[in-house]
Amino acid sequence: MPTILIVGASRGIGLEYVRQFSAAGWRTIGTVRDMAKGAEVSKAGGEVHLCDVNDSASVARLAKSLAKDAVDVLVCNAGIYTGRDWKLGATDFAAFEEILRTNTLAPLRVAEALVENVARSQRKAIVFTSSRMGSNAQTNGGSMPYRVSKAALNSIAKNLSVELAVRGITTITTHPGWVRTDMGGSGAAIDVKDSVAGLKGVIEKLTPAANGKFFNYDGSELPW
Ligand SMILES: NC(=O)c1ccc[n+]([C@@H]2O[C@H](COP(=O)([O-])OP(=O)(O)OC[C@H]3O[C@@H](n4cnc5c(N)ncnc54)[C@H](OP(=O)(O)O)[C@@H]3O)[C@@H](O)[C@H]2O)c1
């Protein structure tokens, strides 16, 4: 039975990952940063661990508690979307630093802490939840802090894909679509079930040929 670890699973896309992979018979581990939200993960069929991705000690505790486990697929999913009203001339630099900490540096921290678990698994995959908004090729402006945080995450993923290929690890980034979650809002284009069903298909079909690619939830490739 393969194991998937979803970091940032308390709600939205992460929680749906837990539901769909545990329903498919995978050992599924989901992290929350507040144990009060762990009940949802358990109900969805996942094992619950604590992790605040911005706290090095918390990430180290997660890695220690999973020290003996193989993780076939690590999904770095936790993220925030602040700075939607960004305007040139009024950049909130403290908020910008916070989004870079959470969306860009924290996924690297998590991947670094858990790479050995992935390396000792069968499937050996690291999946970064990015966004089409981080595609420099497709940007149409607005929300610059979020776009930059995901573009830089894409760069981290691309660099890791080269670093880790020699260890047989496949590293990809994904765009879940514009999804009806707390982040995406009720007016978003797609249901979380459809988003994650698509992402699950991408993950199940992963081969080393996918290494270093950026996938839409429907399996099509996106430009950097
Ligand atoms: N929804 C969309 O349309 C959309 C589109 C493109 C990309 N994405 C990306 O998809 C991912 C999930 O988004 P979502 O729509 O499911 O958002 P969401 O409903 O707002 O959920 C965000 C998740 O990230 C967790 N998180 C945030 N900061 C964290 C931290 N410091 N440590 C640990 N966990 C933290 C949250 O935990 P708490 O419950 O503790 O806050 C929650 O589980 C994000 O990376 C987002 O950027 C979403």
The ligand as a MOL file (V3000), in Angstrom:
LIG
                    3D

  0  0  0     0  0            999 V3000
M  V30 BEGIN CTAB
M  V30 COUNTS 48 52 0 0 0
M  V30 BEGIN ATOM
M  V30 1 N -8.2350 27.4070 -4.3300 0
M  V30 2 C -7.6710 27.7560 -5.4690 0
M  V30 3 O -8.3570 28.2470 -6.3940 0
M  V30 4 C -6.1990 27.5620 -5.6850 0
M  V30 5 C -5.6860 27.8530 -6.9620 0
M  V30 6 C -4.3200 27.6680 -7.1890 0
M  V30 7 C -3.5040 27.1930 -6.1850 0
M  V30 8 N -4.0230 26.9280 -4.9570 0 CHG=1
M  V30 9 C -3.0900 26.4390 -3.9290 0
M  V30 10 O -3.5890 25.2400 -3.3710 0
M  V30 11 C -3.1530 25.0900 -2.0100 0
M  V30 12 C -4.3490 24.8090 -1.1200 0
M  V30 13 O -5.2810 25.8530 -1.3150 0
M  V30 14 P -6.7960 25.7980 -0.7910 0
M  V30 15 O -7.6170 26.4360 -1.8550 0
M  V30 16 O -7.1440 24.4450 -0.2950 0 CHG=-1
M  V30 17 O -6.6680 26.8510 0.4040 0
M  V30 18 P -7.3410 26.9070 1.8610 0
M  V30 19 O -8.6790 26.2950 1.8230 0
M  V30 20 O -7.1670 28.3270 2.2950 0
M  V30 21 O -6.3720 25.9550 2.7370 0
M  V30 22 C -5.0400 26.3210 2.9450 0
M  V30 23 C -4.3550 25.2140 3.7060 0
M  V30 24 O -3.0020 25.6170 3.9850 0
M  V30 25 C -2.7740 25.4910 5.3900 0
M  V30 26 N -1.7480 26.4160 5.8670 0
M  V30 27 C -1.6400 27.7420 5.6300 0
M  V30 28 N -0.5760 28.2470 6.2950 0
M  V30 29 C 0.0000 27.1910 6.9590 0
M  V30 30 C 1.1140 27.0540 7.8170 0
M  V30 31 N 1.8930 28.0960 8.1540 0
M  V30 32 N 1.4200 25.8070 8.2810 0
M  V30 33 C 0.6630 24.7430 7.9650 0
M  V30 34 N -0.4350 24.8140 7.1770 0
M  V30 35 C -0.7560 26.0280 6.6810 0
M  V30 36 C -4.1320 25.7730 6.0060 0
M  V30 37 O -4.1570 25.3530 7.3660 0
M  V30 38 P -5.0760 26.1300 8.4970 0
M  V30 39 O -6.4410 25.5240 8.3860 0
M  V30 40 O -4.3840 25.8260 9.7600 0
M  V30 41 O -5.0700 27.5820 8.1410 0
M  V30 42 C -5.0110 24.9540 5.0720 0
M  V30 43 O -4.9350 23.5780 5.3630 0
M  V30 44 C -2.4190 26.3990 -1.6710 0
M  V30 45 O -1.0330 26.2160 -1.8020 0
M  V30 46 C -2.9160 27.3680 -2.7410 0
M  V30 47 O -2.0090 28.4090 -3.0060 0
M  V30 48 C -5.3420 27.0940 -4.6820 0
M  V30 END ATOM
M  V30 BEGIN BOND
M  V30 1 1 1 2
M  V30 2 2 2 3
M  V30 3 1 2 4
M  V30 4 1 4 5
M  V30 5 2 4 48
M  V30 6 2 5 6
M  V30 7 1 6 7
M  V30 8 2 7 8
M  V30 9 1 8 9
M  V30 10 1 8 48
M  V30 11 1 9 10
M  V30 12 1 9 46
M  V30 13 1 10 11
M  V30 14 1 11 12
M  V30 15 1 11 44
M  V30 16 1 12 13
M  V30 17 1 13 14
M  V30 18 2 14 15
M  V30 19 1 14 16
M  V30 20 1 14 17
M  V30 21 1 17 18
M  V30 22 2 18 19
M  V30 23 1 18 20
M  V30 24 1 18 21
M  V30 25 1 21 22
M  V30 26 1 22 23
M  V30 27 1 23 24
M  V30 28 1 23 42
M  V30 29 1 24 25
M  V30 30 1 25 26
M  V30 31 1 25 36
M  V30 32 1 26 27
M  V30 33 1 26 35
M  V30 34 2 27 28
M  V30 35 1 28 29
M  V30 36 1 29 30
M  V30 37 2 29 35
M  V30 38 1 30 31
M  V30 39 2 30 32
M  V30 40 1 32 33
M  V30 41 2 33 34
M  V30 42 1 34 35
M  V30 43 1 36 37
M  V30 44 1 36 42
M  V30 45 1 37 38
M  V30 46 2 38 39
M  V30 47 1 38 40
M  V30 48 1 38 41
M  V30 49 1 42 43
M  V30 50 1 44 45
M  V30 51 1 44 46
M  V30 52 1 46 47
M  V30 END BOND
M  V30 END CTAB
M  END
